[in-house]
Amino acid sequence: MVDRAVPNLPSHDLALTSAFYGAFGFGESFRDDTCLILRRGSVELEFFPFPDLDPASSSFQCSIRVADLDELYAAVAAVVPERTSGAPRLTAPTRQPWGQRAAFLIDLDGTQLHLIADSADGS
């Protein structure tokens, strides 16, 4: 087994969270009343119930580093609109000040996911 870290993110409704992420390729690997685990390839996200979460004031976030940012972005963009406010929303991949390309996804619960190209040249 490879060492790894898995983010634990809030969900006001685990079923809605599963459907949202499922629309762009995440599948459930576990769900009960206290936890939801979703996987897409080697990416794993865990969610915990937070029924009183206000998406507009959420400060939760995590980074997802992927070999093919354009493929993930296209899958998400087929479901989530590009816009500058509201949730959910998506921003297009751009080169960031740290040198890598990244897109940003705000999910139904206001969590920001940094979708980052994980390559030596930042593409």
N, C-alpha and C positions, 0 to 999 in steps of 0.2 A: 504494500500500500504506500502511495506517495503522500508525504505530508501536504496539507492544504488548509486553507482557511475558507470558511463559508459564511457569507453575511447573513445575519438574521434581521429581517425587515418587517415593518408593521403592515398589517392588513385589517381594514375595517370589516371585510367580509371575505373569508377564505375561498368561497366558491367563485365570487366575482374576480378575485385575484387570479385564481387558476384559469378561468376562462380568458381573461385579458392576456396573460402571458402565453396561454395555449394557442391563441390566435397567431402568434409568430414563432411557434415551434417548441415551446417548453411543455414537457409532459410531467404529469404527477408521478412521483416515485413514492410518496407517502402523504397521507392526509388523515387527521383525526380532528377533534375539537380544539386541540392545543397547538397544532403544528401543521404546516404545509411545506413539502419539499418538492421543488420543481427542478427539472434538468433539461438542458438543451446541449447535446454533445457532452463536453467535459465541464460545462458551466453548471453550477448548482446554486440555487437560491433557496433559503429557508425563510418562512414567514410565520409570524406569531399573531394571534388575534389582538387587535387594538380597536375595539368597536367605537370608542369615543374620539378617534383620531380626526383632526381637522386638516385635510389635505393642504389648505391654503397656508397653514402655519407649520407644516412639517419641516424638519431640518434633517431628516434621515437621508443618507446617500451611501452609495458604494460604487466601486469601479469594477468593470468587467473587461478584461483584456482578451482579445480574440485574434486569431491568425488572419481572419478574413472580415475586416470591418465592413466592407462594402456589402457582403452577403447578409450579415446581420442587420445592417441598416436597411437594406431593401426589404427584408422580411418584416421589420418593425414598421417601416414607412407604408407598407401595404395596409396597415391597421390603424396606425396612430398619425394624426395630422401634424404637419410642420406648422408651428405657430409660436408666438413669443409670450403667450400667457395662457393660463388655465391648465387643467390637468384632465386627461393626459395630453402630453405634447412631446414633440421631437424637434431637435435641431440637426441640421445636416453636418456631416463630417467636415472638419476644417483642421488645418495644422495649428496646433496649440503652441503657446510660448515655450513650453518645455520640449518641443520638437516632434512630438508624435501627433498623428491625426486622431481626432475624437469627435464623437457625436454625443448628444445628451438626450436622455429619455426621462421625462417626468411621468411616473405611473399614476394610476387611479387614486392612490393615497398620498400623492405629493412627494414620493421618494424620488430622488434624482439618481439615475444610473449613468455613470460615465462609461460610454462604450468606446474603448480605446484599441487602436491598432497595435498589436503586440508583435512588432517586428524590429529588427536591428536598425532599419533606416526610418522607422516611424511611419511607413506607408501603410 
